[in-house]
């Protein structure tokens, strides 16, 4: 059969997608392509930590990481002065 001039032939070709996929814009795509691990949640297409960062004793949050609050820890009998550890009493001899 020849198509009649001026008439369109419409072919129905339904898209059948497999398990866990859906039809979207004429293609089958994964229904939920983002699967986050334990302790994380999906936010804006990314897996983010569910709970905010909690730093331990002696550390602080800096640029999303826990860092030592005071990287210079002076020993017994010394104090921090101008970014260095110095003897707290210069007349005292340290053992």
C-alpha positions in Angstrom: 0.0 0.0 0.0 1.1 3.5 -0.9 0.4 6.3 1.6 -2.2 8.7 0.4 -0.7 12.1 -0.5 -1.3 14.6 2.3 -1.8 12.0 5.0 0.7 11.2 7.7 1.4 7.7 8.8 1.7 7.6 12.6 3.6 4.7 14.1 3.1 3.9 17.7 6.2 2.5 19.2 5.7 2.5 23.0 8.9 2.6 25.0 9.2 -0.3 27.4 11.8 0.2 30.1 13.4 -2.5 32.3 13.2 -2.8 36.1 14.2 0.3 38.2 14.1 2.5 35.0 11.5 5.0 33.7 10.8 6.6 30.4 12.0 10.1 30.2 12.3 12.2 27.1 12.0 9.1 24.9 14.8 7.2 26.7 14.9 4.8 29.6 16.8 6.2 32.6 17.6 4.9 36.0 14.7 5.8 38.3 16.9 6.8 41.2 20.5 7.1 39.9 21.8 8.4 43.3 22.2 5.9 46.1 23.9 7.3 49.2 25.6 5.2 51.8 24.9 5.0 55.5 25.1 8.3 57.3 24.6 10.3 54.1 21.6 11.9 52.4 20.9 13.0 48.8 21.0 16.8 48.4 21.1 18.6 45.1 22.2 15.5 43.3 25.1 14.7 45.7 25.5 12.6 48.8 26.1 14.8 51.8 26.9 13.8 55.4 23.6 13.6 57.3 24.9 15.1 60.5 27.1 18.2 60.7 30.8 17.9 61.4 31.6 17.5 65.1 35.2 17.9 66.1 36.8 16.3 69.2 38.5 18.0 72.1 41.3 20.3 71.1 40.1 20.6 67.5 38.0 23.1 65.7 36.1 23.2 62.4 38.1 24.9 59.6 37.1 24.6 55.9 34.9 21.6 56.6 37.6 19.7 58.4 38.7 19.2 62.0 42.1 20.8 62.7 44.1 21.2 65.9 42.9 24.3 67.7 46.4 25.3 68.7 49.0 23.5 66.7 51.8 24.8 69.0 51.5 23.0 72.3 54.2 23.9 74.7 55.7 21.5 77.2 55.9 21.7 80.9 57.7 24.9 82.2 57.3 26.6 78.8 54.8 29.1 77.4 53.9 30.2 74.0 55.3 33.6 73.0 55.3 35.1 69.5 54.5 31.7 68.0 57.3 29.9 69.9 57.7 27.9 73.1 60.0 29.6 75.5 61.0 28.9 79.1 58.4 30.4 81.4 61.0 31.5 84.0 64.4 32.0 82.3 66.2 31.6 85.6 64.8 28.1 86.1 66.6 25.0 84.7 64.3 22.4 83.1 65.2 18.7 83.5 
